[in-house]
Amino acid sequence: MSNFVDRVKITCKSGNGGNGAVSFHREKFVTNGGPDGGDGGHGGDVMVYADPNMHTLLDFRFHSKYAAESGGNGSGGRCSGKRGESITIKVPAGTVIRDAETNLIVMDMDTPGETRMLLKGGRGGWGNMHFATPTRQAPNFAKPGTKTEIHAFILELKTIADVGLVGYPNVGKSTLLSAVTSAKPKIGNYHFTTLTPNLGIVRRHGEDIVLADIPGLVEGASEGVGLGHDFLRHVDRTRLLLHLVDISGMEARDPVEDYEQINHELENYGDLANRPQILVCNKMDLPGAEENLERMKEHVKDQGIPVFAISAAAHQGLDALLDCVEEKLRDLPPIQHYEPEMVVEEAAETDSFHIEMDGDVYVVAGSAMERLLDSVNFDDDESVNWFHRSLRRLGVIDALRQNGAGEGDTVRIADIEFDFID
């Protein structure tokens, strides 16, 4: 298995809220102590931390399920339950988090050292001390904590770099990176020596420029041929592209055709065709390079693209190239940040319900009904009265009437059935 992983699926769940307690004060010589049931504790949150020391998502291949601790239940004496412990998931800086179902972006962890909330824990339920009124002095019911759901996310690592080196395999991208930075990528005279993005930093006139050596593209990469999508993903953030071609044509390839083919793949993958480019004609120290260079210059003369002739292996022409890179970056916008396209709903109490028919029975279902039933003590008259008042408050009675329910019709909520009374 490769040690570099840049796309994984994980599941996360924030903690459930603890249930409120039903309790009454008990003390010697006090015959009718009031309600003192405490609240449930809030569930723990799921946090995400952009770790600048992580460079791969490999760890998530072995650990893909994350759950925060649930809140503790309340207890007597007005004691609240313990708050659930939150968890923090560490991801490499540059990780984009998507909703697995919709593929929409939830957040972009592009700031090293930043911590953000991915899922909020459920709220703790109220204890019975909150339900005491002048006419209901001994409430025998409490509210349950909010239950949270499991969410699936896709983590995508998009390399954070100012400049991306693109081109066909074996055109000298790794050699150029090692020549201008202190990076030590694997270099070999065969295709696909580089299988993962390599980063290097150039210090130029007091400014740091981050370069990414993107593994070589092939024809059809934008459709996923080879490892196309995996490679192109790391060009997304770059502000400037250095498009390398083997100008010598030593492998019986036409550098002009290679240049056009790579641009075609970039055009088919998002808006990369509009990314500013510098054309770098490498391997000028080899036979045939001068003739091909003139052909290339003639081919791109109307495109307004700077052309530099270099030999990365011989360290020729690199200063002029880096000066042009620095000048262009000075006027370009910062590295791309991906704005959220959706917000994962926090665990919250909602009044949602729906009505459907099961033969002649009106069935009321939904999250609001589940929480309501969890709050009711059907052996206590006051609790049952509160249940009926809650149905009116939530609009269930009006909705049943609008759906045709009449006096004496059967209504079912979960496994509880009762006659409809208008």
C-alpha positions in Angstrom: 0.0 0.0 0.0 1.3 3.5 -0.9 2.2 5.7 2.1 0.6 8.6 0.4 -3.2 8.7 0.5 -5.1 11.8 -0.5 -8.7 10.8 -0.5 -10.6 8.8 2.1 -14.1 8.4 3.6 -14.8 8.6 7.3 -17.8 8.6 9.5 -18.3 10.9 12.5 -20.8 11.2 15.3 -21.0 13.9 18.0 -22.2 12.9 21.4 -25.8 12.6 22.4 -27.2 14.9 25.0 -27.8 13.3 28.4 -31.4 12.9 29.7 -32.9 15.1 32.3 -33.7 13.5 35.6 -37.1 13.0 37.4 -36.4 13.5 41.1 -37.9 15.0 44.2 -36.2 16.5 47.2 -36.1 14.1 50.1 -35.2 15.3 53.5 -36.0 14.4 57.1 -39.1 16.3 58.4 -39.8 17.5 54.8 -42.9 15.6 53.5 -43.5 17.2 50.2 -40.1 18.2 48.7 -40.2 19.9 45.4 -38.8 18.6 42.1 -35.0 18.7 41.9 -34.2 16.6 38.9 -31.0 17.9 37.2 -30.4 18.5 33.5 -28.5 16.1 31.2 -25.0 17.1 30.1 -24.3 18.3 26.6 -22.7 15.8 24.2 -19.2 16.2 23.0 -18.3 18.0 19.7 -16.3 16.7 16.8 -13.5 19.1 16.0 -11.0 19.2 13.1 -7.4 20.4 13.4 -5.2 21.3 10.4 -1.9 19.7 11.4 1.1 21.3 9.6 3.1 18.1 10.4 0.8 15.8 8.5 1.2 15.3 4.8 -1.0 12.3 4.0 -4.4 10.8 4.9 -2.9 7.4 5.3 -3.9 7.2 9.0 -7.6 7.3 8.0 -7.2 4.0 6.1 -6.9 2.3 9.4 -9.1 4.4 11.6 -12.2 5.8 9.8 -14.9 6.0 12.6 -14.9 8.8 15.1 -17.4 9.4 17.9 -17.5 12.0 20.7 -18.6 11.1 24.1 -22.3 11.4 25.1 -23.4 13.7 27.9 -24.2 12.1 31.3 -27.8 11.9 32.6 -29.0 14.4 35.2 -29.6 13.3 38.8 -31.3 14.4 41.9 -30.3 17.4 44.0 -30.4 19.6 40.9 -27.1 17.9 39.7 -26.5 18.2 36.0 -24.9 15.4 34.1 -21.3 15.4 32.9 -20.6 17.1 29.6 -19.3 14.6 27.0 -15.7 14.8 26.0 -15.1 16.3 22.5 -12.8 14.7 20.0 -10.3 16.4 17.7 -9.5 14.8 14.3 -6.1 15.8 12.9 -5.9 16.3 9.1 -3.1 17.7 6.9 -3.3 21.4 6.1 -5.1 21.7 2.8 -7.7 19.1 3.4 -11.1 19.8 2.0 -14.0 18.1 3.8 -17.1 17.1 1.7 -20.4 15.6 2.6 -20.3 12.0 1.4 -23.9 12.0 0.2 -24.0 15.2 -1.7 -20.2 15.8 -2.4 -20.7 19.4 -1.4 -17.9 21.1 0.5 -18.4 21.5 4.2 -15.1 23.2 5.1 -11.6 23.8 3.8 -8.9 23.3 6.4 -6.3 25.4 4.5 -4.9 27.3 7.5 -2.1 25.4 9.4 -2.8 25.2 13.1 -6.5 26.1 12.7 -9.2 24.2 14.7 -12.8 24.2 13.6 -16.1 22.5 14.7 -17.4 19.8 12.3 -20.3 18.5 14.3 -21.9 20.0 17.5 -22.9 17.7 20.3 -26.5 17.2 21.3 -28.1 19.4 24.0 -28.8 17.9 27.4 -32.4 17.4 28.3 -34.1 19.4 31.1 -34.8 17.8 34.5 -38.2 17.9 36.0 -37.3 21.0 38.1 -37.9 23.1 35.0 -41.5 21.9 34.6 -42.9 22.9 38.1 -45.7 25.5 37.9 -48.1 26.8 40.6 -50.7 24.3 39.3 -48.2 21.5 38.6 -46.0 21.2 41.6 -44.9 17.6 41.2 -44.0 17.1 37.5 -43.2 13.4 37.1 -41.5 13.8 33.7 -38.4 15.3 32.2 -36.9 15.9 28.7 -34.5 13.5 27.0 -31.3 14.8 25.5 -31.0 15.5 21.8 -29.9 12.4 19.8 -27.2 13.0 17.1 -26.8 11.2 13.8 -23.9 9.6 12.1 -22.5 11.7 9.2 -20.2 10.4 6.5 -17.5 12.7 5.0 -15.0 12.6 2.2 -11.5 14.0 3.0 -9.6 15.3 0.0 -6.1 16.6 0.4 -5.3 19.4 -2.1 -1.7 20.4 -1.9 -1.1 24.0 -0.7 1.6 25.5 -3.1 2.1 28.7 -5.0 3.5 27.1 -8.1 2.7 23.7 -9.6 5.0 21.8 -12.0 3.0 20.0 -14.6 3.9 18.1 -17.7 4.2 14.6 -19.1 6.2 12.0 -17.2 10.0 12.2 -17.4 10.2 15.8 -18.6 12.4 16.8 -15.6 9.9 18.2 -13.0 11.6 16.4 -10.1 15.0 17.5 -11.4 13.9 21.1 -11.5 12.4 20.9 -8.0 15.7 19.5 -6.6 17.7 22.1 -8.5 15.9 25.2 -7.1 14.9 24.0 -3.6 16.3 21.8 -0.9 13.7 19.1 -1.6 15.0 15.7 -2.4 12.5 14.0 -4.7 13.2 10.6 -6.2 14.7 11.1 -9.6 15.0 8.4 -12.3 15.2 8.2 -16.1 11.9 6.3 -16.4 8.2 7.2 -16.4 6.3 7.7 -13.2 9.3 8.0 -11.0 7.2 10.5 -9.0 4.0 8.9 -7.7 3.1 11.5 -5.1 3.3 15.3 -5.0 6.6 16.7 -3.6 6.9 20.1 -2.1 9.9 22.4 -2.0 10.5 26.0 -1.0 12.5 28.6 -2.9 13.7 31.7 -1.0 13.9 34.5 -3.5 14.7 38.0 -2.5 13.4 37.5 1.0 10.2 35.8 -0.1 9.3 32.1 0.2 7.8 30.4 -2.9 6.3 27.0 -2.4 6.6 24.7 -5.4 4.8 21.4 -5.9 6.1 18.7 -8.2 2.8 17.1 -9.5 3.2 13.6 -10.8 3.2 13.3 -14.6 -0.1 13.5 -16.4 -1.1 11.2 -19.3 -3.7 11.6 -22.1 -7.1 11.2 -20.6 -6.1 12.2 -17.1 -9.0 14.6 -16.7 -11.3 11.6 -17.2 -9.5 9.6 -14.6 -7.1 7.7 -16.8 -4.2 6.4 -14.8 -4.1 8.4 -11.6 -5.4 11.5 -13.4 -7.8 12.9 -10.8 -5.4 12.1 -8.0 -2.7 14.1 -9.7 -4.8 17.0 -11.0 -6.4 17.5 -7.5 -3.1 18.9 -6.3 -3.0 21.6 -9.0 -6.3 23.1 -7.9 -4.8 25.5 -5.4 -1.7 26.6 -7.3 -1.5 30.3 -8.3 0.8 29.7 -11.2 1.8 26.7 -13.4 5.2 25.9 -14.7 4.4 23.8 -17.8 7.5 21.6 -18.5 8.2 20.0 -21.8 11.1 17.8 -23.0 12.2 20.1 -25.7 14.8 17.7 -27.0 12.2 15.1 -28.1 14.6 12.3 -27.1 11.8 9.9 -26.4 10.4 10.2 -29.9 7.7 12.6 -28.6 6.8 15.9 -30.2 7.1 18.6 -27.5 4.5 20.8 -29.3 2.0 18.0 -29.2 2.8 17.3 -25.6 2.2 20.9 -24.7 -1.2 21.0 -26.4 -2.2 17.6 -24.8 -1.4 18.7 -21.3 -3.4 21.9 -21.8 -6.3 19.9 -23.0 -6.3 17.8 -19.8 -6.1 20.9 -17.7 -9.0 22.5 -19.6 -11.1 19.5 -19.0 -10.5 19.5 -15.3 -12.2 22.5 -13.8 -10.8 26.0 -14.6 -7.1 25.0 -14.8 -6.8 26.1 -18.4 -7.2 29.7 -17.2 -4.5 29.4 -14.6 -1.4 31.5 -15.5 1.4 29.5 -17.1 5.0 29.8 -17.8 6.3 27.4 -20.5 9.6 25.8 -19.5 11.5 24.1 -22.2 13.8 21.7 -20.4 16.8 19.5 -21.5 18.3 22.3 -23.7 21.6 20.5 -23.3 20.5 17.6 -25.5 20.7 17.3 -29.3 17.7 18.6 -31.2 16.6 21.0 -28.5 17.4 24.2 -30.4 15.4 23.3 -33.5 12.4 22.3 -31.3 12.7 25.4 -29.3 12.2 27.6 -32.4 9.1 25.5 -33.4 7.7 25.9 -29.9 8.2 29.7 -29.8 6.5 30.0 -33.1 3.6 27.9 -31.9 2.9 29.9 -28.8 3.9 33.4 -30.0 0.2 34.5 -30.1 -0.7 33.0 -26.7 1.1 35.6 -24.5 2.9 32.8 -22.5 6.5 33.4 -21.3 8.9 30.8 -22.7 12.1 29.9 -20.9 14.8 27.5 -22.2 16.6 25.7 -19.3 18.5 22.6 -18.4 17.5 21.6 -14.9 20.2 18.9 -14.8 22.9 21.4 -15.7 21.4 24.2 -13.7 21.2 26.5 -16.7 18.7 29.3 -17.1 17.2 28.8 -13.6 17.8 32.4 -12.3 15.8 34.1 -15.1 13.0 31.6 -14.7 12.7 32.1 -10.9 12.8 35.9 -11.4 9.8 35.6 -13.7 8.0 33.4 -11.2 8.5 35.8 -8.4 7.3 38.8 -10.5 4.2 37.0 -11.6 3.3 35.8 -8.1 3.5 39.3 -6.9 0.4 40.3 -8.9 -1.6 37.1 -8.6 -4.4 36.5 -6.0 -3.6 34.3 -2.9 -3.9 30.5 -2.9 -7.4 29.4 -3.6 -9.7 28.9 -0.6 -12.8 26.7 -1.0 -15.9 28.2 0.5 -18.4 25.9 2.2 -21.3 24.8 -0.1 -23.4 23.4 2.8 -23.6 23.5 6.5 -24.0 20.3 8.5 -27.0 20.9 10.7 -26.2 20.9 14.4 -28.1 18.6 16.6 -31.1 20.6 17.6 -34.6 20.1 18.7 -37.0 20.6 15.8 -40.8 20.4 15.7 -40.8 18.3 12.5 -43.4 15.6 12.1 -45.5 14.2 9.3 -48.9 12.3 9.1 -49.5 9.2 7.0 -52.4 6.7 6.8 -52.1 3.0 7.8 -55.6 1.8 6.7 -58.0 3.8 8.8 -55.4 4.8 11.4 -53.7 8.3 11.3 -50.0 7.7 12.0 -48.0 10.7 13.3 -44.2 10.2 13.0 -41.0 12.3 13.1 -38.2 13.4 15.3 -40.5 15.8 17.4 -42.8 12.8 18.2 -39.9 10.6 19.2 -38.6 13.2 21.7 -42.1 13.9 23.0 -42.8 10.3 23.8 -39.4 10.0 25.5 -40.5 12.8 27.8 -43.8 11.4 28.9 -44.7 9.2 31.9 -48.0 7.7 30.8 -48.5 6.4 34.4 -48.8 9.9 35.6 -52.0 12.0 34.9 -50.1 15.3 34.9 -47.6 14.0 32.5 -50.3 12.7 30.1 -52.1 16.1 30.3 -48.8 17.8 29.4 -48.5 15.4 26.5 -51.9 16.4 25.1 -51.1 20.1 25.5 -47.8 19.6 23.7 -49.6 18.0 20.8 -51.7 21.1 20.4 -48.6 23.4 20.9 -46.7 21.5 18.1 -49.6 21.8 15.7 -50.3 18.1 15.6 -54.0 18.4 16.4 -54.6 21.0 13.7 -52.6 18.9 11.2 -54.7 15.9 12.0 -57.9 17.9 11.5 -56.6 19.2 8.2 -55.8 15.6 7.1 -59.4 14.6 7.7 -59.3 13.2 11.2 -62.6 13.4 13.0 -64.0 12.7 16.5 -63.2 9.1 17.6 -60.7 8.3 14.8 -57.7 6.3 15.8 -54.3 8.1 16.0 -51.0 6.3 16.5 -47.7 7.7 17.6 -45.0 5.0 17.8 -46.8 2.2 19.6 -49.3 4.5 21.4 -52.8 4.6 20.1 -55.6 7.0 21.2 -58.9 8.3 19.9 -58.9 11.7 18.3 -60.8 14.3 20.3 -61.4 17.7 18.6 
